[in-house]
Structures are given as structure tokens and as C-alpha cells.
């Protein structure tokens, strides 16, 4: 009876807040922002910081709301397409991902200052503006795929490495190295006190390896802003921004090839058998609730 691993599944979950990054790559990912903006300012290259009078000022420059002369509502959908070109062991793989989302949503309420007859309407407080908005500052949607024939190594080499010098009965239940050992991907050499892979990685019997990773999520913020127009010369504004972070990564690594065959009693048969394994990873990064 053949005893060889057919599927190996492992899930890993990481949860962080918007202040602390679990991985170094998260620190870079969440530090890069691109303010959500209306279609008008996207046409200007997102120059909403120095120019006011647009819904984008809700998050970028609240003082710019003082240039509004009427109440307005704005809705900006967005279509993103990302592409990845991967080269792995001489094999080129292209992958794309399309995403339709809401980039910006906002409403402003214009309140002019009414003055008594005879007063200069162009001096003093002319108007106040209040607004509510939503901005999608970063989109993490993407898909990456790569694969090829590996004649040198197998993921079983990694499992043997992390097993270290532990004896088999001390391997932690549920760990990668324990599952690899129980399913005959790695074996223990009592003479050297080390583990070695049972898979073949030779020029004549290489391992077919493939990995696919799908990323989703975004950095977005909700804005509560207000501004005042003084004499059409001074504009004062302030805002309260609530930032929301959501990032998910679902990856699956698949490998197939040849491995030494064991019988029902765990003894080598002297034959080789086909094996196929799948190693899944999941990362979730979000605000603490």
C-alpha cells in the first residue's frame, strides 16, 4: 500500500493594526497613499492640495472648501487593471486582475452669511462650508502567478531545514515539519540527527512548482470637514479623518514530482511514486476592532 502525501494544506493568519506592521513589506505598503479625488482633479494629476473648490478638498486640503459657492454632491467610480510579468526558472508567466471600486464620494453643504442691508458683503465672514466624504487612498488588488520545473530543490528541503535537529517524537503536532514527516515528505537520519527530503530534484526527475497569490483590500478614509471664507482672501479649514485598512493575501503553492515509495508499515519499497502537494497561506491585515 502506498503511503505518500497527496495534499498538504496550511493556513497562516496575521492580524495587525494600522499602527504596527506584522511584516516589513506592510510598513512600505501602508505608508504609500494616493488621495482619492474627483474626476476633475484626476484630470489635473491629483493637484487638489493647492487648488480648492472641489470635493477632493474634504481630505486633501479642507481650507479649499471655502471656495465653494453652493452645495454639491460628488461620486467617482474607478476601474483599475494590474498586470504582473513573472520569470521563474526560465519560464515566463503573465497575470492580470481587474477591479471596479468607489474612489471618492462626498457631499458639501454651503451656508452663506446673511448681512444687514448696507453692510459690505465682501468683508468679514462670507460663508461656511461643511462636508462629509469618503476617499479610497490606496488599492491593493493584484494577482501574481509564477512556476516552472525545478531540477535542484523541493519545498521538502525547506521542511527538512525547519525540522532542524529535533527527534521525530518532539516535532510539534500540526507544525509544517510534523506534517511533512508524518506524510513521508521528509525522513530522519538517526546517525546524523538531521532530516532529508524524500522528493527527487534531479535533472531527469525535477519538481513542477507553481505559486498563485491574489491580493485584495485598500486603505480608505472617512472625512468630516469644515471651512470658512473670510473676505474672499483668507480660507480656514479643519477636518477629522478616520482611516480604515484592509489587506488580504491568499496564496497557494503547488508542487508535484517523484518521491520514494513507502508501504503501509512505513518501509521503503524500492520504487518511486508520484506525489502532489499544496501549501496555502493567508494573511489578513486590518484595523483593530
Secondary structure, DSSP 8 states (H G I E B T S, - for coil): -----S-----------SSS-SSHHHHHHHH-------HHHHTTTS-TTT--SSGGGGTS-GGGGGG--S-EEEEEEEEEEEEEEEEETTEEEEEEEEEEEEEEEEEEEEEE----TTS-TTSSEEEEEEEEEEEEEEE--EEEEEEEEESS--HHHHHHHHHTT--GGGS-TTSHHHHHHHTTSEEEETTTTEEEE-B--SSSS-EEEEEEEEEEEEEEEEEEEEEEEETTTEEEEEEEEEEEEEEEEEEEEEEEEEEEEE-TTS-EEEEEEEEEEEEEEEEEEE---
